[in-house]
Amino acid sequence: MKRTVKKALELGSVILCSIALLACSGEAPVRTAKYAEQGLYSAVLSDDGSSSLVGSIQHGGSYWVNAVNERRYNWNHVKGDYTSLIGVDIDPSGQYAATGGSRSLVLWNTTTGKSDGFWTTPGDVQSVKLTQNGDYALVGLNDQTARFFDVKRGGIKQTLQTGATVREVDITPDGLLGITGDDASNVILWDMQTGERKFQWALSNRIGSVALSSDGKYAFGAAQLGNAKIWSTRTGKVLTNIDTGALKYRNISISQAVFSKDDRSILIGEVSSKVSLIQVSTGVVQKEWSLYAPKSRPATVLALAFGAGKRYYAIGSNGYLNVLE
């Protein structure tokens, strides 16, 4: 699945620690566009990279059509005010989007631009992922849970207890499997119908990113300044260990990841502006890029998507859309 949405402010301290250790390398974008003046709290790309939703530090939420770099809608939770959107997502069909700020969650129609539901959450939103057609949302919260919301009709279908703040979530389009990453260094795979844990994997630090393949066969998790792995969701065994730099004193932080639809590749993004295309079965890096970074200031990769052919999309915390080939 695509994925969405990392918090620039949460990773700020990681970026500062990493700048001195990491040197950006890789090909440059073939096109860039500026979607925010002062940077982003959050961002997401549609599955095909055709649209974007960003949570700007200065101007709240906005929905964009990437082909023409057109701001289509401005989305905020309080009229006349700019909402700090910490979690955002676009559903796999592209017809709905969700924005999460503090203790509020809003479902939006991407065709009309209007709100289809406004809900209060029991904790502060950390991350949001929608199922197909925006029917349900898995929401990571700071109350040590992830909640499975019926965002069209209201109500909570499942409450997933983790014992730590849930920073990262993902869910399959059919809503059958969910994954959480928390501050206790655990990546947990959930049966969303029963709310039971299928597998739990411990990494070396607080979890910085998680992802599920759209068919639910594979799970990804990465620790901040630590290790990263791909697991089989059928057996729970490690399929691939992802190289996170092997620096002398600390590893890099992977801030975002998304599987290709055929499960052969995974795009990963780092806090150092770097994007890599990696073969799922072997962990071999197939291609690398560096996001556009004015004044050579690294930008955390907040969103990634596979486009048509060999085109890819990325959004950095500095507010720039990057088209990669």
C-alpha distance (Angstrom), angle and dihedral (degrees) to the residues before:
residue distance angle dihedral
M1 . . .
K2 3.60 . .
R3 3.27 118.1 .
T4 3.07 140.5 -125.9
V5 3.43 151.7 -163.3
K6 3.75 138.4 -2.0
K7 3.75 126.9 -176.5
A8 3.78 114.0 -115.5
L9 3.78 94.8 -160.6
E10 3.81 94.0 51.4
L11 3.77 90.4 52.7
G12 3.79 95.3 43.1
S13 3.77 94.4 99.0
V14 3.80 90.5 47.4
I15 3.80 90.5 52.5
L16 3.80 92.2 52.5
C17 3.79 90.9 50.3
S18 3.77 92.0 47.4
I19 3.81 102.0 45.6
A20 3.78 93.6 77.2
L21 3.78 92.2 48.7
L22 3.78 103.0 41.2
A23 3.77 130.2 68.4
C24 3.79 116.0 -163.1
S25 3.77 116.2 -128.4
G26 3.77 138.0 162.5
E27 3.77 139.0 77.5
A28 3.79 121.3 -37.3
P29 3.83 123.7 -117.6
V30 3.81 117.3 -90.8
R31 3.81 89.8 -139.5
T32 3.80 137.3 9.9
A33 3.79 135.3 -172.4
K34 3.79 130.7 -170.6
Y35 3.82 113.6 -124.3
A36 3.83 99.4 169.0
E37 3.79 136.7 27.6
Q38 3.80 102.3 -147.9
G39 3.79 101.7 27.2
L40 3.78 135.8 -96.5
Y41 3.77 141.0 -76.1
S42 3.81 91.3 -162.4
A43 3.79 144.0 -6.9
V44 3.79 141.7 -177.7
L45 3.80 136.8 -173.3
S46 3.80 126.1 -148.1
D47 3.80 114.1 -107.8
D48 3.82 92.1 -97.6
G49 3.81 95.2 40.3
S50 3.81 93.4 -116.7
S51 3.80 96.5 121.4
S52 3.78 139.6 28.1
L53 3.78 137.6 -155.8
V54 3.79 118.0 -161.7
G55 3.78 135.5 -177.3
S56 3.79 104.7 -145.5
I57 3.80 122.2 -153.7
Q58 3.80 90.5 -137.7
H59 3.83 107.8 27.9
G60 3.81 108.9 28.5
G61 3.80 122.7 -129.0
S62 3.80 128.9 -8.9
Y63 3.80 135.1 174.1
W64 3.83 118.0 -143.7
V65 3.81 138.7 -166.7
N66 3.79 103.3 -139.4
A67 3.81 101.1 -157.6
V68 3.80 90.9 66.4
N69 3.83 98.8 18.6
E70 3.79 89.4 -122.7
R71 3.79 121.9 162.8
R72 3.80 100.2 -136.6
Y73 3.83 101.9 176.7
N74 3.79 141.0 10.0
W75 3.81 110.6 -143.2
N76 3.81 124.7 -167.5
H77 3.80 133.3 153.0
V78 3.80 98.6 -130.9
K79 3.79 122.3 46.4
G80 3.80 112.2 -113.1
D81 3.80 93.3 12.2
Y82 3.81 135.1 91.8
T83 3.82 113.1 -122.0
S84 3.80 121.5 -143.5
L85 3.81 98.8 -128.5
I86 3.79 110.5 -158.8
G87 3.81 97.5 170.3
V88 3.82 127.3 35.5
D89 3.81 135.9 164.6
I90 3.83 144.1 171.4
D91 3.81 115.7 -145.4
P92 3.84 119.4 -117.8
S93 3.82 92.0 -102.4
G94 3.81 91.6 52.5
Q95 3.82 91.1 -131.2
Y96 3.80 97.3 107.2
A97 3.78 138.4 36.3
A98 3.79 134.8 -169.4
T99 3.78 131.8 -149.4
G100 3.79 125.6 -165.8
G101 3.78 124.7 -165.6
S102 3.80 126.9 166.9
R103 3.84 103.2 -45.8
S104 3.79 99.2 -17.8
L105 3.80 133.9 91.4
V106 3.82 124.9 -169.0
L107 3.81 129.5 -170.3
W108 3.83 115.1 -150.2
N109 3.79 133.5 -164.9
T110 3.82 107.9 -131.3
T111 3.82 92.4 -156.7
T112 3.80 98.0 53.6
G113 3.78 99.0 22.0
K114 3.80 89.7 -133.8
S115 3.79 129.0 128.8
D116 3.83 116.5 -102.3
G117 3.79 95.9 -174.0
F118 3.81 143.3 -0.2
W119 3.81 120.1 -156.6
T120 3.79 137.7 177.7
T121 3.81 116.2 -131.7
P122 3.84 125.0 -147.0
G123 3.80 91.6 -127.7
D124 3.79 140.3 20.5
V125 3.80 111.6 -70.2
Q126 3.82 115.1 -114.1
S127 3.82 101.1 168.5
V128 3.82 140.1 -5.1
K129 3.81 135.1 -156.4
L130 3.82 127.6 -179.9
T131 3.79 130.3 -149.3
Q132 3.82 123.5 -135.2
N133 3.84 113.8 -50.8
G134 3.79 90.3 5.8
D135 3.80 93.0 -83.6
Y136 3.81 96.1 139.6
A137 3.80 138.3 14.0
L138 3.79 130.6 -152.0
V139 3.80 106.6 -149.5
G140 3.81 125.9 -168.2
L141 3.80 113.0 -145.8
N142 3.78 139.8 -172.4
D143 3.84 92.2 -121.8
Q144 3.83 90.7 81.9
T145 3.79 93.3 -97.6
A146 3.77 143.3 93.7
R147 3.82 114.4 -143.3
F148 3.80 125.8 -151.4
F149 3.82 104.1 -144.0
D150 3.78 129.7 -163.5
V151 3.79 91.0 -141.0
K152 3.80 96.3 -177.6
R153 3.80 99.1 50.2
G154 3.78 102.7 17.7
G155 3.78 132.2 -115.3
I156 3.79 137.6 90.2
K157 3.82 117.1 -90.7
Q158 3.82 96.8 -173.2
T159 3.79 137.8 9.7
L160 3.81 111.6 -154.7
Q161 3.81 111.7 -156.8
T162 3.81 113.3 -152.3
G163 3.81 105.2 161.3
A164 3.82 92.6 -126.4
T165 3.81 140.3 58.6
V166 3.81 109.0 -70.7
R167 3.81 106.6 -133.5
E168 3.81 100.8 169.5
V169 3.81 135.5 32.6
D170 3.78 139.8 171.1
I171 3.79 134.4 176.7
T172 3.80 136.4 -168.7
P173 3.82 116.0 -106.5
D174 3.82 90.6 -110.9
G175 3.81 91.2 53.2
L176 3.81 94.2 -125.4
L177 3.82 99.1 116.4
G178 3.78 129.2 37.7
I179 3.78 132.9 -178.4
T180 3.80 131.2 -158.4
G181 3.79 133.9 -168.6
D182 3.80 118.2 -160.3
D183 3.78 145.1 -177.1
A184 3.81 91.4 -101.0
S185 3.84 88.6 70.4
N186 3.80 93.1 -107.5
V187 3.79 129.7 136.0
I188 3.82 109.1 -162.0
L189 3.80 128.0 -167.9
W190 3.82 113.2 -151.7
D191 3.79 136.9 -161.3
M192 3.80 97.6 -133.9
Q193 3.81 93.9 -161.0
T194 3.80 94.1 58.7
G195 3.82 101.7 20.6
E196 3.81 89.8 -127.3
R197 3.79 126.7 139.1
K198 3.79 114.1 -110.2
F199 3.81 96.6 -178.0
Q200 3.79 137.9 -6.8
W201 3.80 122.7 -158.0
A202 3.81 125.4 -170.9
L203 3.80 119.6 -146.6
S204 3.79 130.6 -172.2
N205 3.82 100.7 -94.2
R206 3.80 145.0 -0.4
I207 3.81 109.3 -39.0
G208 3.81 115.2 -101.5
S209 3.82 101.6 178.8
V210 3.81 142.6 4.6
A211 3.81 133.8 -176.6
L212 3.80 140.8 177.9
S213 3.79 126.1 -153.5
S214 3.80 110.8 -114.8
D215 3.82 91.6 -113.5
G216 3.81 90.9 50.0
K217 3.82 95.7 -121.1
Y218 3.80 97.5 117.9
A219 3.79 138.0 38.8
F220 3.79 128.9 -162.5
G221 3.78 130.4 -161.7
A222 3.80 134.7 171.6
A223 3.79 132.4 -172.1
Q224 3.78 121.7 -140.3
L225 3.81 107.9 -99.6
G226 3.79 86.4 -5.8
N227 3.78 147.8 78.1
A228 3.81 130.1 -36.9
K229 3.79 130.2 -158.5
I230 3.80 144.6 177.6
W231 3.82 116.3 -141.0
S232 3.79 135.7 -169.3
T233 3.80 108.2 -114.6
R234 3.81 89.5 -152.7
T235 3.81 97.9 57.3
G236 3.80 102.4 15.0
K237 3.80 89.7 -130.4
V238 3.80 124.9 135.3
L239 3.79 112.0 -98.1
T240 3.80 99.6 178.6
N241 3.78 138.1 5.8
I242 3.81 110.6 -143.9
D243 3.80 116.5 -140.8
T244 3.80 107.7 -119.8
G245 3.77 97.7 -172.6
A246 3.80 106.2 -79.4
L247 3.80 90.0 -132.0
K248 3.78 116.3 176.5
Y249 3.78 97.3 -108.0
R250 3.80 106.8 16.3
N251 3.77 142.8 -0.4
I252 3.79 128.6 -116.4
S253 3.81 122.5 -94.9
I254 3.80 119.1 -117.1
S255 3.78 107.3 -148.9
Q256 3.81 100.9 179.3
A257 3.80 141.5 18.6
V258 3.81 137.9 177.3
F259 3.81 131.5 179.9
S260 3.81 122.8 -133.8
K261 3.80 115.4 -114.9
D262 3.80 91.7 -108.8
D263 3.85 92.0 50.3
R264 3.79 91.7 -126.7
S265 3.79 97.1 111.1
I266 3.78 140.3 29.3
L267 3.79 127.1 -157.9
I268 3.78 114.6 -144.4
G269 3.79 128.7 -172.6
E270 3.78 128.7 -160.8
V271 3.79 137.8 -153.5
S272 3.82 87.0 -110.9
S273 3.86 96.5 67.3
K274 3.80 91.9 -100.4
V275 3.82 123.6 136.4
S276 3.80 121.7 -170.1
L277 3.80 133.5 -170.9
I278 3.81 107.6 -145.6
Q279 3.79 132.8 -172.9
V280 3.82 107.3 -119.3
S281 3.81 97.6 -146.3
T282 3.82 96.8 49.8
G283 3.81 108.8 17.9
V284 3.82 89.7 -125.4
V285 3.82 114.0 153.2
Q286 3.81 109.2 -123.0
K287 3.80 99.1 -178.7
E288 3.81 140.7 -6.9
W289 3.80 135.4 -154.1
S290 3.78 137.6 -179.7
L291 3.81 119.9 -138.9
Y292 3.76 120.1 -123.1
A293 3.80 105.9 -88.2
P294 3.83 117.3 -179.6
K295 3.80 114.2 -143.4
S296 3.83 87.9 10.8
R297 3.80 92.4 -80.7
P298 3.81 109.2 149.6
A299 3.80 116.6 -122.1
T300 3.78 124.2 -149.9
V301 3.81 111.6 -118.9
L302 3.83 104.4 -118.2
A303 3.82 102.4 171.5
L304 3.81 139.0 20.1
A305 3.81 136.4 -177.0
F306 3.79 140.3 174.5
G307 3.82 111.3 -123.9
A308 3.79 130.1 -167.9
G309 3.80 117.3 -54.4
K310 3.78 111.6 -19.4
R311 3.79 96.3 -20.7
Y312 3.78 122.8 117.3
Y313 3.80 135.5 -177.3
A314 3.79 133.1 -144.6
I315 3.79 137.0 174.3
G316 3.80 122.3 -154.9
S317 3.79 129.8 -153.2
N318 3.82 88.0 -111.0
G319 3.82 88.4 72.5
Y320 3.83 99.8 -105.7
L321 3.79 127.3 131.8
N322 3.80 111.1 -143.1
V323 3.82 125.5 -159.2
L324 3.80 111.0 -156.3
E325 3.80 131.4 -166.0
